Amino acid sequence: MTRLQSRLDDLVPKLAGEQLDRLLDLRPILPAAIRLGDFVRTRVVELVVHGDDVAASIAIDADPPPDAAAVAADVLVETAARNHGALTVLRALTRRERCTAAVFPVL
């Protein structure tokens, strides 16, 4: 945990000085580019989801940090809205009887 905290302490000021709309070239992994802010947000989703997988594998509940959970939830709801439309997502979140699609889980 100390090593992780040390890496986070190094990373936070570096990211603070970056432009979040800067494009990152993902080649050779993917023939695409992604904005730095979107890249970081998707990495947060991975950490939150896989952290929960690890915790569940050893039968513990480990709540992610609230800020990380909020970022992950935001990305997942945005993904659902892009896939199914905003109205469908709103209905899935609020009105079971009006939900017309299997919106969740997103992944």
C-alpha positions in Angstrom: 0.0 0.0 0.0 2.9 2.3 0.7 4.2 1.8 -2.8 0.8 2.6 -4.3 0.5 5.7 -2.3 3.9 6.8 -3.4 3.0 6.3 -7.0 -0.2 8.2 -6.6 1.6 11.1 -4.8 3.9 11.3 -7.9 1.1 11.0 -10.4 -1.4 13.6 -9.0 0.8 16.7 -9.6 1.9 15.4 -13.0 -1.7 15.1 -14.1 -2.6 18.5 -12.7 -0.2 20.0 -15.1 -1.6 18.2 -18.1 -4.2 19.3 -20.6 -7.0 16.7 -20.3 -8.0 17.2 -23.9 -4.6 16.3 -25.1 -4.7 13.3 -27.5 -2.8 10.1 -26.6 -1.8 7.9 -29.5 -2.7 4.3 -28.5 -0.6 2.7 -31.3 0.6 -0.1 -31.5 -2.0 -1.4 -29.1 -5.0 0.2 -31.0 -5.0 2.2 -34.2 -6.7 5.1 -32.3 -6.3 8.2 -30.2 -8.0 9.1 -26.9 -8.1 12.3 -24.9 -6.0 12.1 -21.7 -9.0 12.8 -19.5 -11.0 10.0 -21.0 -8.1 7.6 -20.7 -7.7 8.4 -17.0 -11.4 8.0 -16.4 -11.5 4.6 -18.1 -8.5 3.5 -16.0 -10.4 4.5 -12.9 -13.3 2.3 -14.0 -10.9 -0.6 -14.4 -9.4 0.0 -11.0 -12.8 0.2 -9.3 -14.3 -2.8 -11.1 -11.2 -5.0 -10.7 -10.6 -3.9 -7.2 -14.2 -5.1 -6.4 -13.5 -8.4 -8.2 -10.4 -9.0 -6.0 -12.2 -8.1 -2.9 -15.1 -10.4 -3.8 -12.7 -13.2 -4.5 -11.6 -13.1 -0.9 -15.1 -12.5 0.5 -14.7 -8.9 1.7 -16.6 -5.7 0.9 -14.1 -3.0 0.1 -15.7 0.3 -0.8 -13.7 2.3 -3.4 -12.9 5.9 -2.5 -16.0 8.0 -3.1 -14.4 10.1 -5.8 -13.3 7.0 -7.7 -16.7 5.4 -7.4 -18.3 8.6 -8.7 -16.0 8.7 -11.8 -16.7 5.0 -12.5 -20.5 5.4 -12.1 -20.4 8.5 -14.4 -18.5 6.7 -17.1 -20.7 3.6 -16.9 -24.0 5.7 -17.1 -22.5 7.7 -20.0 -21.7 4.4 -21.7 -25.2 3.0 -21.1 -26.7 6.3 -22.5 -24.5 6.1 -25.6 -25.6 2.5 -26.2 -29.3 2.8 -25.4 -30.2 6.5 -25.3 -30.7 8.9 -22.4 -34.4 8.2 -21.9 -33.9 4.5 -21.7 -31.2 4.9 -19.1 -33.3 7.3 -17.1 -36.2 4.8 -17.2 -33.9 2.0 -16.2 -32.7 4.1 -13.2 -36.1 5.3 -12.1 -39.0 3.3 -13.5 -38.6 -0.5 -13.7 -42.1 -0.8 -15.4 -41.0 1.6 -18.2 -37.6 0.1 -18.8 -37.6 -1.3 -22.4 -34.1 -2.6 -22.6 -31.5 -4.5 -20.6 -29.4 -1.4 -19.9 -27.4 -2.7 -17.0 -24.9 -4.2 -16.5 -22.9 -2.1 -19.0 -19.8 -4.3 -19.1 
